[in-house]
Every structure is written in C-alpha cells, then in structure tokens.
C-alpha cells in the first residue's frame, strides 16, 4: 500500500524518469477490477491525456500526483505503479497503461483496491485529496511540537494511538503500515490511550514519527513495498507480517500480531506496554 514514504519515493522517481515525456496512448480499465477507482469514465482518459507532456510529479500524504499540461493523474491507496523501458515486456493485466512517444510506459495496477484518477487540473473535489494537499507534511519544519500538540484535544482523549495516528486524516499518508515502527521506536503500544500520554510522551512520539519516516524515505521506502522499478524498498521494517514470532531486536521477546480496528497490529509485548 502506498503510504507517505512510498509516495515521496515514487513521486521523486516519476519526476526524474518521466518529466518531459509526451503521452502517445492511454488504455484504462483493460482488466476490469471491482475496486479500481476512476474519475468519471476511464474510456475518456485517452482523450484527456494524449499529446500532453509530463510537467512534474509530487506527493501529498499517501497520494502521488502527476501534472501534464493542464491535466492531472493521481494515484493512491492500493495502486501499484511501474515504469517500463521500451525493451521490457508489459504485463497482460493492468488498470491503467500510459504509453509515451519514446515507447516507454507507466503502468498502474490494483491489488485489493486503489485509485487511478485522471482529470482536468483543479476539477477533482475528493475530500481525501484536498485534505492531503492542505495539511502540513510531517517531515516539514512547520510540523513542529506546537502543531503536533494542536492535534490533541478533548475528542481524541479516548482514542488509541493507532486510531489517533491512522484515522480521520490527522496526518495524511500515515497508515497502519508505517505506524508500527513509529510506535515501536517510541516504545508505545498501538492500543495505548491518548489520555495516558504525558507531555514528555508526546514529545517522544513526535521525535519517533519524524525519525522513522525520515529513515523510511532515505531507505527508498519499506521492504514490504516496491518502487517505480519493481524493487523492494531498502528500509527493513522492524514490525510487519515478516517479523511475527521473530525475536524483538531490542529484548529478543517474540513479536506478536493481533487483529485490531479492522486490521493487524504488530508489537513487542515487553518493549511496548499498554
């Protein structure tokens, strides 16, 4: 799943690889997927995009935005993006294929669910998209202790840390995947209640959030995800499906997995007390 670190990495790779390339052909919805989300009729994507050159790419939270001469491509959630050189064989199944004049291609596919939107710039009023563009990015200097403290209020007191960090778009792009390592580094359990946090705890949580996300980005994304070229990220996730029942890197206690809030949480029962 694309979360904040992967969105940053993908946007940089797309910007470097495709800027200036002119779109020659667009094929959308070739392999129908019940949970592939489009803007309007995907059959109109070709008419919207053909002949236009890529201007730039940027990330907003967990979304990747590509600008192309007045049109916008937007990818999020479970969309998988791959760039193919002219000599590489394209996959038979995909939900979006963008072919450039130099015969290279950008392919978007969906596993469980995902958004592959194309629209005239400024016309997409999706709430998730708008909030992601408006909120302060967590790796910016403006995302400081004062701003972080403003996210805590009476209505968040009874929330767990997982609910606080990964719901309601408080921090766009921060989902169930990246929060596991953030909380491990902060020595806090995902079920720990916000009302139990001291001022010192909040400071340590902020420090962990920034440090962990920075390490993920610098590593080229998490090793549970792939980049634009199909390579696994270089950041080795401390807590994920790959570490269940393996010894904690700090205390050697086996890592546990539990179902919680419609997903899974991973934690060290010794290092991360509730």
C-alpha positions in Angstrom: 0.0 0.0 0.0 1.2 3.5 -0.8 1.8 5.4 2.4 3.7 8.6 3.0 7.3 7.2 2.5 6.4 5.3 -0.7 4.5 8.3 -2.1 7.6 10.5 -1.6 9.9 8.0 -3.2 7.6 7.3 -6.2 7.0 11.0 -6.9 10.7 11.7 -7.0 11.3 8.7 -9.3 8.4 9.6 -11.6 9.6 13.3 -11.7 13.1 12.2 -12.6 12.1 9.5 -15.1 9.1 10.9 -17.0 9.3 14.7 -16.9 9.2 16.0 -20.5 7.9 12.7 -21.9 4.9 13.1 -24.2 1.9 10.8 -23.8 1.2 8.8 -27.0 -1.6 6.4 -25.9 -3.7 5.7 -22.8 -5.5 2.5 -22.0 -7.7 2.5 -18.9 -9.8 -0.3 -17.4 -8.4 -3.0 -19.8 -8.6 -5.5 -16.9 -11.8 -4.6 -15.0 -11.4 -4.5 -11.3 -14.4 -4.0 -8.9 -12.3 -1.8 -6.6 -10.3 0.1 -9.1 -11.5 3.7 -8.7 -11.5 6.1 -11.7 -12.6 9.7 -12.2 -15.6 9.7 -14.5 -15.5 7.4 -17.5 -12.0 5.8 -17.8 -12.6 5.5 -21.5 -12.2 9.3 -21.7 -8.6 9.2 -20.2 -7.0 8.8 -23.7 -8.7 11.9 -25.0 -7.8 13.9 -21.9 -4.1 12.9 -21.8 -2.9 12.0 -25.3 -0.4 14.5 -26.7 0.4 16.1 -23.4 3.8 16.1 -21.8 4.6 15.3 -18.2 5.4 18.5 -16.3 6.2 17.2 -12.8 5.3 14.8 -10.0 4.7 15.5 -6.4 3.4 13.6 -3.3 0.7 14.7 -0.9 0.3 12.4 2.1 -0.1 8.9 0.6 -1.0 10.2 -2.9 1.2 10.6 -5.9 0.2 13.5 -8.3 1.5 13.8 -11.9 0.9 17.1 -13.7 0.6 17.0 -17.5 -0.2 20.3 -19.4 -3.4 21.1 -17.6 -4.4 17.6 -16.7 -3.7 15.6 -13.5 -3.0 12.0 -12.8 -3.5 10.9 -9.2 -2.7 7.6 -7.6 -3.4 6.4 -4.1 -4.2 3.6 -1.7 -3.5 0.2 -3.2 -2.4 1.4 -6.7 0.9 -0.2 -7.8 3.0 1.9 -10.2 5.7 0.5 -12.5 7.8 2.1 -15.2 8.8 0.0 -18.2 11.6 0.7 -20.7 10.8 0.2 -24.4 12.5 -3.2 -24.5 10.7 -4.5 -21.4 7.6 -6.7 -21.7 4.4 -5.1 -20.4 2.1 -7.1 -18.1 -1.0 -8.6 -19.7 -3.3 -7.3 -16.9 -3.4 -3.7 -15.7 -6.0 -1.0 -14.9 -4.1 1.9 -16.5 -1.4 2.0 -19.2 0.3 5.2 -20.2 2.5 4.8 -23.3 5.0 7.6 -24.1 6.3 8.6 -27.6 9.7 7.1 -26.8 7.9 3.7 -26.3 8.5 3.6 -22.5 5.4 3.1 -20.3 3.9 3.8 -16.9 1.6 1.1 -15.7 -0.9 1.3 -12.9 -2.4 -1.8 -11.4 -4.6 -2.6 -8.4 -4.4 -5.5 -6.0 -7.2 -5.2 -3.4 -8.3 -1.6 -4.1 -6.9 1.6 -5.3 -7.4 4.9 -7.1 -6.2 5.7 -10.6 -7.7 9.1 -11.3 -7.2 11.4 -14.3 -8.9 14.7 -14.6 -8.6 18.3 -15.7 -6.4 20.1 -13.2 -8.4 21.6 -10.3 -11.6 19.7 -11.0 -11.3 16.8 -8.6 -13.0 17.7 -5.3 -12.2 14.5 -3.5 -12.1 15.3 0.3 -9.1 13.0 0.9 -7.2 14.6 -1.9 -8.0 18.2 -0.7 -7.0 17.4 2.9 -3.8 15.8 1.8 -2.8 18.9 -0.1 -3.8 21.3 2.7 -2.3 19.6 5.8 1.2 20.3 6.9 3.5 17.4 5.8 5.1 15.7 8.9 8.6 15.9 7.5 8.4 19.7 7.1 9.8 22.1 9.6 6.3 23.5 10.1 5.2 20.2 11.6 6.7 21.1 15.0 5.8 20.5 18.6 3.2 23.3 18.6 1.5 21.9 15.5 1.6 18.3 16.8 0.1 19.4 20.1 -2.8 21.0 18.3 -3.8 17.6 17.0 -4.6 16.5 20.6 -7.9 17.7 22.1 -10.8 16.5 24.1 -12.3 14.4 21.4 -9.0 12.4 20.9 -8.5 11.6 24.6 -10.2 8.2 24.4 -8.6 7.1 21.1 -5.9 4.6 20.9 -2.6 5.6 19.4 -3.4 3.6 16.3 -6.7 5.4 15.9 -5.1 8.7 16.5 -2.3 8.3 14.0 -4.0 6.5 11.2 -7.6 7.8 11.1 -9.5 11.0 10.3 -6.7 12.2 8.1 -4.9 13.9 11.1 -1.6 13.1 9.4 -2.3 12.2 5.7 -0.2 9.3 4.4 0.4 7.8 7.8 -1.4 4.5 7.8 -1.3 1.1 9.6 1.9 0.1 7.9 4.2 2.9 8.9 2.7 3.5 12.4 4.0 0.1 13.6 7.7 1.1 13.5 6.9 4.6 14.7 5.3 3.2 17.9 8.0 0.6 18.3 10.7 3.3 18.3 8.6 5.3 20.7 8.2 2.2 23.0 4.4 2.7 22.9 1.7 0.1 22.3 -0.8 0.7 19.4 -3.7 0.3 21.9 -2.3 2.8 24.4 -4.8 5.6 25.1 -4.1 9.2 24.2 -5.3 10.3 27.6 -2.5 8.4 29.3 0.3 10.3 27.4 2.3 12.8 29.3 3.9 15.9 27.7 7.2 14.0 27.6 5.4 11.1 25.9 4.0 13.3 23.2 7.5 14.8 22.5 9.0 11.3 22.2 6.2 10.3 19.9 6.8 13.3 17.6 10.5 12.6 17.6 9.9 8.9 16.7 7.4 9.9 14.0 9.9 12.2 12.2 12.9 10.0 12.7 11.1 6.8 11.5 9.6 8.5 8.4 12.9 10.0 7.5 14.6 6.6 7.7 11.9 5.1 5.5 12.2 7.8 2.9 16.0 7.7 2.9 15.9 4.0 2.5 13.8 4.2 -0.6 10.6 3.0 1.1 9.8 0.0 3.2 10.9 -3.5 2.2 7.3 -4.6 2.3 6.6 -2.4 -0.8 8.1 -1.8 -4.2 9.2 1.3 -6.0 8.7 2.5 -9.6 11.1 -0.1 -11.0 9.7 -3.1 -9.1 12.5 -3.1 -6.5 11.8 -3.7 -2.8 12.4 -0.7 -0.6 15.7 -0.5 1.3 14.2 0.2 4.7 13.8 -3.0 6.6 10.6 -2.8 8.6 11.0 -3.5 12.3 7.4 -4.7 12.6 5.4 -6.2 9.8 3.9 -9.5 8.7 7.5 -10.7 8.1 8.6 -10.3 11.7 5.7 -12.1 13.5 7.1 -14.6 16.1 10.7 -13.4 15.4 12.7 -12.0 18.3 12.4 -8.3 19.1 15.6 -6.5 18.0 15.9 -4.9 21.5 14.8 -7.5 24.0 14.5 -10.8 22.0 10.9 -11.3 23.0 8.8 -12.8 20.1 6.9 -10.2 18.1 3.1 -10.5 18.4 0.3 -9.9 15.9 -3.3 -9.1 16.8 -6.4 -8.1 15.0 -7.4 -4.6 15.9 -9.6 -1.9 14.3 -10.2 -3.9 11.1 -6.6 -4.6 10.5 -3.5 -6.1 12.2 -1.1 -4.6 14.7 2.4 -5.8 15.5 4.2 -5.2 18.7 6.8 -6.4 21.3 4.8 -7.3 24.4 7.8 -6.3 26.6 9.1 -3.1 24.9 5.6 -1.7 24.1 3.4 -1.8 27.2 -0.2 -0.5 27.1 
